[in-house]
Amino acid sequence: MNQIERKYDLYSQNFNRNAYATFAEMRAQDPIYRQIGLDGVTPIWFFTRYEDIDAILRDKRFLRDEALSKNPEDRYQPSPLDELINNHMLYKDGEDHRRLRSLVSQAFTPKRIADLRPRVQAIANELIAALKAKGQMDLVAEFSFPLPTIVILEMLGIPAEDRDKFKVWSNALLAPQMTHESAQEALKLLTDFTNYLRSLFAKRRQEPKDDLITALLQAEEAGDKLSENELFSTMVLLIVAGHETTVNLITNAILALSRNPAQYTQLKANPDLMPQAVEEFLRFDGSVERALNRFAAEDINYKGHQIKRGDPIILILASANHDESKFIQPETLELERQPNPHLGFGKGMHYCLGAPLARLETEIALNTLLAQLPDLRLAIPETDLRWRFLPGFRGLEALPVTWLIQ
């Protein structure tokens, strides 16, 4: 069943404005549907119901490592740059995944994350203090992006003067390259990125510091078999995953509150509600729209659908989080929703390792905004908002906001 054309638009600005209506239609009419992907060539299976997505996230027949789903002669031969950038745990299964995850998880223990709270709060306060007298800002560029970026780069040990470079490099890593020119520009930027990391690794080997880069290097040298490619790729994962999702989560939460003034008032009056509210923001309009592609490890008859070995599969987490069969009134923002078994951080062996850090940063960011800028509101009509072209994520290009200067 190859669909020559796409029945469902899953990529345009219009789709992003109405994504949840599209997902509702898919759940009702085509909960398991195969159509052409972004490249205009590759047929992909799209799953939209909670029950199926929850099951597949824990099903070992659906792999993250595409190579394991193909015969050796059919496997894609990665370029040297691909080997450097994509050789991390999100692209691995089985023992390779467990080894890399175990190594990186040492930096994300509950105690380490809890110890970061004062520093995250200080960064949030500093950002707001510098902005307060302006009366307006782009929430993305001036608050949502800097906060988690500073945190993860400080954890890694990246010099403060180099922070601005990482926004450009991060976008080059995530944005689809749809033309030859954009692909060449991305290649140049990512080559600069790997050269930067190579130089930084050399400095840390000569002068170790109390940071995550040094810890990864020392683990490598202690015999954990962290290859150079794995080291580079793990850095890429930590830098991108360490800020990108939180940037969007903070921004999407403020947009959701602006659309729901009663809940906005409720949260300002009850800051202790924030941890529970963050879970609802993750469900209601989380930053990760889709899980990373899976691939069938064998021929599978799934509820009457013949999925062939090697077929790519996309699990739309945002749709699962609005599934009427799992959540009561899913289109309603309910800050005290209980239970709330959302899939905002995935599930199973690839559950987001940085979830505790993202929760902490988002909780502090939102409480700081609501406490220090209590009359924060959108500065432009919602119809003027534009979403970033990053399939898989839900993130705005900008969110202009304003407030009264005290």
C-alpha positions as CSV (number, residue, x, y, z in Angstrom):
1,M,0.0,0.0,0.0
2,N,2.2,2.8,-1.3
3,Q,0.6,6.3,-1.2
4,I,1.8,8.2,-4.2
5,E,0.7,11.5,-2.6
6,R,0.5,12.6,1.0
7,K,-3.1,12.5,2.3
8,Y,-2.0,14.4,5.5
9,D,0.0,17.6,5.5
10,L,2.5,17.2,8.4
11,Y,5.1,19.8,7.5
12,S,3.6,23.3,6.6
13,Q,3.0,26.4,8.6
14,N,-0.8,25.7,8.3
15,F,-0.3,22.3,9.7
16,N,1.7,23.6,12.7
17,R,-1.1,26.0,13.5
18,N,-3.7,23.2,13.4
19,A,-1.6,20.2,14.2
20,Y,-3.9,18.7,16.8
21,A,-6.9,18.8,14.5
22,T,-4.9,16.9,11.9
23,F,-3.9,14.3,14.5
24,A,-7.5,13.9,15.6
25,E,-8.5,13.2,12.0
26,M,-5.7,10.7,11.6
27,R,-6.6,8.9,14.9
28,A,-10.2,8.7,13.8
29,Q,-9.7,7.7,10.2
30,D,-6.2,6.4,9.7
31,P,-4.5,5.6,13.0
32,I,-1.9,3.5,11.2
33,Y,-1.2,5.1,7.8
34,R,1.5,4.9,5.2
35,Q,2.3,7.9,3.1
36,I,5.3,9.6,1.5
37,G,7.7,11.3,3.9
38,L,9.4,14.7,3.8
39,D,11.8,13.7,1.0
40,G,8.9,13.1,-1.4
41,V,10.1,9.5,-2.1
42,T,10.2,7.3,1.0
43,P,7.0,5.7,2.3
44,I,6.7,5.9,6.1
45,W,4.2,4.4,8.5
46,F,2.7,7.0,10.8
47,F,1.1,5.9,14.1
48,T,-1.2,8.3,16.0
49,R,-3.1,6.4,18.7
50,Y,-1.7,6.2,22.3
51,E,-2.2,2.4,22.6
52,D,-0.1,1.6,19.5
53,I,2.6,4.2,20.2
54,D,2.9,3.1,23.8
55,A,3.3,-0.5,22.7
56,I,5.8,0.1,19.9
57,L,8.0,2.3,22.1
58,R,8.6,-0.9,24.2
59,D,8.6,-3.4,21.4
60,K,12.1,-4.8,20.5
61,R,10.9,-5.6,17.0
62,F,11.1,-1.9,16.2
63,L,14.7,-0.6,16.2
64,R,16.3,2.8,16.3
65,D,19.4,1.5,14.4
66,E,18.4,1.4,10.8
67,A,21.4,-0.7,9.8
68,L,20.2,-3.6,12.0
69,S,16.9,-3.7,10.0
70,K,18.6,-4.3,6.7
71,N,20.8,-6.9,5.0
72,P,24.5,-5.9,5.0
73,E,24.5,-5.2,1.2
74,D,21.5,-2.8,1.5
75,R,22.9,-0.8,4.4
76,Y,23.6,2.9,4.0
77,Q,27.3,3.7,4.1
78,P,27.6,6.7,6.4
79,S,30.0,9.5,5.6
80,P,32.9,10.3,8.0
81,L,30.9,13.3,9.3
82,D,27.8,11.1,9.8
83,E,30.0,8.7,11.8
84,L,31.1,11.6,14.0
85,I,27.7,13.2,14.6
86,N,25.2,10.3,14.7
87,N,27.1,7.6,16.6
88,H,25.4,8.2,20.0
89,M,22.9,6.2,22.1
90,L,19.7,7.5,20.4
91,Y,20.8,5.7,17.2
92,K,21.8,2.4,19.1
93,D,20.0,-0.6,20.4
94,G,20.8,-3.4,22.7
95,E,24.2,-3.6,24.5
96,D,25.6,-0.6,22.5
97,H,22.7,1.6,23.8
98,R,23.0,0.3,27.4
99,R,26.8,1.0,27.5
100,L,26.5,4.5,26.1
101,R,23.5,5.4,28.2
102,S,25.1,4.1,31.4
103,L,28.1,6.3,30.8
104,V,26.2,9.5,30.1
105,S,23.6,8.9,32.9
106,Q,26.3,9.5,35.5
107,A,25.9,13.2,34.7
108,F,22.1,13.2,35.1
109,T,21.6,11.6,38.5
110,P,18.8,13.0,40.7
111,K,21.3,14.5,43.1
112,R,23.3,16.2,40.3
113,I,20.2,17.7,38.8
114,A,18.9,18.9,42.2
115,D,22.3,20.5,42.9
116,L,21.8,22.6,39.8
117,R,18.7,24.3,41.1
118,P,20.4,27.4,42.6
119,R,22.5,28.0,39.4
120,V,19.5,27.6,37.1
121,Q,17.5,30.0,39.3
122,A,20.4,32.5,39.2
123,I,20.6,32.4,35.4
124,A,16.9,32.9,35.1
125,N,17.1,35.9,37.5
126,E,20.0,37.4,35.6
127,L,18.2,37.1,32.2
128,I,15.1,38.8,33.6
129,A,17.0,41.5,35.3
130,A,18.7,42.5,32.1
131,L,15.3,42.6,30.3
132,K,12.9,44.1,32.8
133,A,13.3,47.7,31.9
134,K,12.7,47.0,28.2
135,G,9.0,46.2,28.5
136,Q,9.3,43.7,25.6
137,M,11.3,40.9,24.2
138,D,11.4,37.9,21.9
139,L,10.9,35.2,24.5
140,V,12.7,32.6,22.4
141,A,15.8,34.5,21.6
142,E,16.2,36.4,24.9
143,F,15.0,33.9,27.5
144,S,13.9,30.5,26.5
145,F,17.0,29.8,24.4
146,P,19.7,31.3,26.6
147,L,18.6,29.7,29.9
148,P,18.9,25.9,29.0
149,T,21.8,26.7,26.6
150,I,23.9,28.3,29.4
151,V,23.1,25.4,31.7
152,I,24.1,22.6,29.4
153,L,27.2,24.4,28.1
154,E,28.3,25.2,31.7
155,M,27.8,21.5,32.6
156,L,30.0,20.5,29.6
157,G,32.6,23.2,30.2
158,I,32.1,25.2,27.1
159,P,33.7,28.7,27.4
160,A,31.1,31.4,27.8
161,E,32.5,33.4,24.9
162,D,31.7,30.6,22.5
163,R,28.0,30.2,23.4
164,D,26.5,32.1,20.4
165,K,28.2,29.7,18.0
166,F,26.1,26.8,19.3
167,K,22.7,28.2,18.1
168,V,24.0,28.2,14.5
169,W,25.5,24.7,14.9
170,S,22.4,23.3,16.6
171,N,20.1,24.5,13.8
172,A,22.5,23.0,11.2
173,L,22.3,19.7,13.1
174,L,18.5,19.6,13.3
175,A,17.1,21.4,10.2
176,P,16.3,19.3,7.1
177,Q,18.5,20.1,4.2
178,M,16.1,20.3,1.2
179,T,18.5,21.8,-1.4
180,H,22.1,21.1,-2.5
181,E,23.1,24.6,-1.4
182,S,21.6,24.2,2.1
183,A,23.3,20.8,2.4
184,Q,26.7,22.3,1.5
185,E,26.2,25.1,4.0
186,A,25.2,22.6,6.7
187,L,28.3,20.5,5.9
188,K,30.6,23.6,6.3
189,L,29.0,24.5,9.7
190,L,29.2,21.0,11.0
191,T,32.8,20.6,9.9
192,D,33.5,23.8,11.9
193,F,31.6,22.3,14.8
194,T,33.7,19.1,14.8
195,N,36.9,21.0,14.5
196,Y,35.9,23.1,17.5
197,L,35.2,20.0,19.6
198,R,38.4,18.3,18.5
199,S,40.4,21.4,19.7
200,L,38.4,21.5,22.9
201,F,39.0,17.8,23.6
202,A,42.7,18.3,23.2
203,K,42.7,21.2,25.7
204,R,40.8,19.1,28.3
205,R,43.2,16.2,27.9
206,Q,46.0,18.6,28.7
207,E,44.2,20.5,31.4
208,P,41.3,18.5,33.0
209,K,38.5,20.4,34.7
210,D,35.4,19.6,36.8
211,D,33.1,19.4,33.8
212,L,31.3,16.8,31.7
213,I,33.8,16.9,28.8
214,T,36.6,15.9,31.2
215,A,34.4,13.2,32.7
216,L,33.7,11.7,29.2
217,L,37.3,11.8,28.3
218,Q,38.4,10.2,31.5
219,A,35.8,7.5,31.1
220,E,37.1,6.8,27.6
221,E,40.7,6.5,28.9
222,A,39.5,4.3,31.8
223,G,38.5,1.6,29.4
224,D,34.8,2.2,28.8
225,K,35.5,1.9,25.1
226,L,34.1,5.2,24.2
227,S,35.5,5.6,20.7
228,E,36.4,9.0,19.3
229,N,33.3,8.9,17.1
230,E,31.1,8.0,20.1
231,L,32.7,10.9,22.1
232,F,31.9,13.4,19.3
233,S,28.4,12.1,18.9
234,T,27.6,12.1,22.6
235,M,28.7,15.7,22.8
236,V,26.3,16.5,19.9
237,L,23.5,14.7,21.6
238,L,24.1,16.5,24.9
239,I,24.4,19.9,23.4
240,V,21.3,19.6,21.2
241,A,19.0,17.5,23.4
242,G,20.3,19.5,26.4
243,H,18.7,22.7,25.3
244,E,16.5,22.4,22.2
245,T,13.6,20.6,23.7
246,T,13.5,22.9,26.8
247,V,13.6,26.0,24.7
248,N,10.4,24.9,22.9
249,L,8.7,23.6,26.1
250,I,9.1,27.0,27.9
251,T,7.9,28.9,24.9
252,N,5.0,26.6,24.1
253,A,3.9,26.8,27.8
254,I,3.7,30.6,27.7
255,L,1.7,30.4,24.4
256,A,-0.7,27.9,26.0
257,L,-1.2,30.1,29.1
258,S,-1.8,33.2,26.9
259,R,-4.6,31.2,25.3
260,N,-6.0,30.1,28.7
261,P,-6.2,33.2,30.9
262,A,-8.0,31.4,33.8
263,Q,-5.2,28.8,34.1
264,Y,-2.6,31.7,33.7
265,T,-4.2,33.4,36.7
266,Q,-4.4,30.1,38.6
267,L,-0.7,29.4,38.1
268,K,0.5,32.9,39.1
269,A,-1.5,32.5,42.3
270,N,-0.2,29.0,43.1
271,P,3.5,28.7,42.1
272,D,3.7,25.4,44.1
273,L,1.5,23.9,41.3
274,M,4.2,24.3,38.8
275,P,5.7,20.8,38.8
276,Q,2.3,19.4,38.1
277,A,1.6,22.1,35.5
278,V,4.9,21.2,33.7
279,E,3.6,17.7,33.2
280,E,0.5,19.1,31.6
281,F,2.5,21.4,29.3
282,L,4.4,18.4,28.2
283,R,1.2,16.7,27.3
284,F,-0.8,19.6,25.9
285,D,1.8,21.1,23.5
286,G,5.2,19.5,24.3
287,S,8.4,20.3,22.4
288,V,8.9,16.8,20.8
289,E,6.1,16.1,18.3
290,R,7.4,12.7,17.1
291,A,9.7,10.0,18.4
292,L,12.8,9.5,16.4
293,N,12.2,7.0,13.5
294,R,11.9,3.3,14.2
295,F,12.6,0.5,11.7
296,A,11.0,-2.9,11.6
297,A,13.5,-5.6,12.5
298,E,11.4,-8.2,10.7
299,D,8.2,-8.6,8.7
300,I,5.4,-7.8,11.1
301,N,1.6,-8.1,10.7
302,Y,0.5,-5.3,13.0
303,K,-3.3,-5.1,13.4
304,G,-3.7,-6.2,9.8
305,H,-1.0,-3.9,8.4
306,Q,1.8,-5.7,6.6
307,I,5.0,-3.9,7.8
308,K,8.1,-5.1,6.0
309,R,11.5,-5.5,7.5
310,G,13.3,-2.2,7.2
311,D,10.2,-0.1,6.8
312,P,10.5,3.3,8.6
313,I,8.0,4.1,11.3
314,I,7.1,7.5,12.9
315,L,5.3,7.6,16.3
316,I,3.5,10.9,16.7
317,L,3.8,11.5,20.5
318,A,1.8,14.7,20.3
319,S,-1.1,12.8,18.9
320,A,-0.9,10.1,21.6
321,N,-1.0,12.9,24.2
322,H,-4.3,14.1,22.8
323,D,-5.9,10.7,22.4
324,E,-9.5,10.8,23.6
325,S,-9.3,7.1,24.7
326,K,-6.5,7.9,27.2
327,F,-7.2,11.5,28.4
328,I,-10.5,13.1,29.4
329,Q,-11.0,16.3,27.4
330,P,-7.5,16.2,25.9
331,E,-8.0,19.6,24.2
332,T,-8.4,21.3,27.6
333,L,-5.4,22.6,29.4
334,E,-5.9,21.2,32.9
335,L,-3.0,22.1,35.2
336,E,-3.9,19.7,37.9
337,R,-4.6,16.8,35.6
338,Q,-4.4,13.4,37.3
339,P,-3.5,10.9,36.2
340,N,-1.3,12.3,33.4
341,P,0.5,9.4,31.6
342,H,1.8,11.6,28.8
343,L,4.5,10.4,26.4
344,G,6.3,13.8,26.2
345,F,9.7,12.2,27.0
346,G,9.0,8.9,25.3
347,K,9.0,5.5,27.0
348,G,11.0,2.4,27.2
349,M,14.8,2.1,26.8
350,H,15.0,5.4,24.9
351,Y,13.1,7.4,27.5
352,C,14.7,10.9,27.6
353,L,17.7,10.8,29.9
354,G,17.6,14.6,30.3
355,A,13.9,14.6,31.5
356,P,14.8,15.6,35.1
357,L,16.9,18.6,33.9
358,A,14.2,19.7,31.4
359,R,11.6,19.6,34.1
360,L,13.8,21.6,36.5
361,E,14.6,24.2,34.0
362,T,11.0,24.6,32.8
363,E,9.7,24.9,36.3
364,I,12.2,27.5,37.3
365,A,11.8,29.4,34.0
366,L,8.0,29.7,34.2
367,N,7.8,30.5,37.9
368,T,10.4,33.3,37.4
369,L,8.6,34.7,34.4
370,L,5.2,34.7,36.2
371,A,6.6,36.1,39.4
372,Q,8.8,38.9,37.9
373,L,6.7,39.7,34.8
374,P,3.2,39.0,36.0
375,D,1.4,40.9,33.2
376,L,3.4,39.2,30.5
377,R,1.3,38.9,27.2
378,L,1.7,38.4,23.5
379,A,2.9,41.5,21.6
380,I,1.6,40.4,18.2
381,P,-1.6,38.6,16.9
382,E,-1.3,34.8,17.1
383,T,-1.9,34.6,13.4
384,D,1.5,36.3,12.9
385,L,3.4,33.5,14.7
386,R,5.5,31.2,12.7
387,W,6.9,27.7,13.5
388,R,10.4,26.6,12.8
389,F,10.9,24.0,10.0
390,L,12.0,21.2,12.3
391,P,9.8,18.2,11.6
392,G,9.7,16.2,14.9
393,F,9.8,19.3,17.1
394,R,7.1,21.9,17.9
395,G,8.9,25.2,18.2
396,L,8.2,28.8,17.3
397,E,10.6,31.0,15.4
398,A,9.9,33.8,17.8
399,L,7.4,34.7,20.5
400,P,7.3,38.5,21.0
401,V,5.9,39.4,24.4
402,T,5.4,42.6,26.3
403,W,4.7,43.7,29.9
404,L,4.2,46.9,31.9
405,I,7.4,48.6,33.1
406,Q,7.2,49.1,36.9
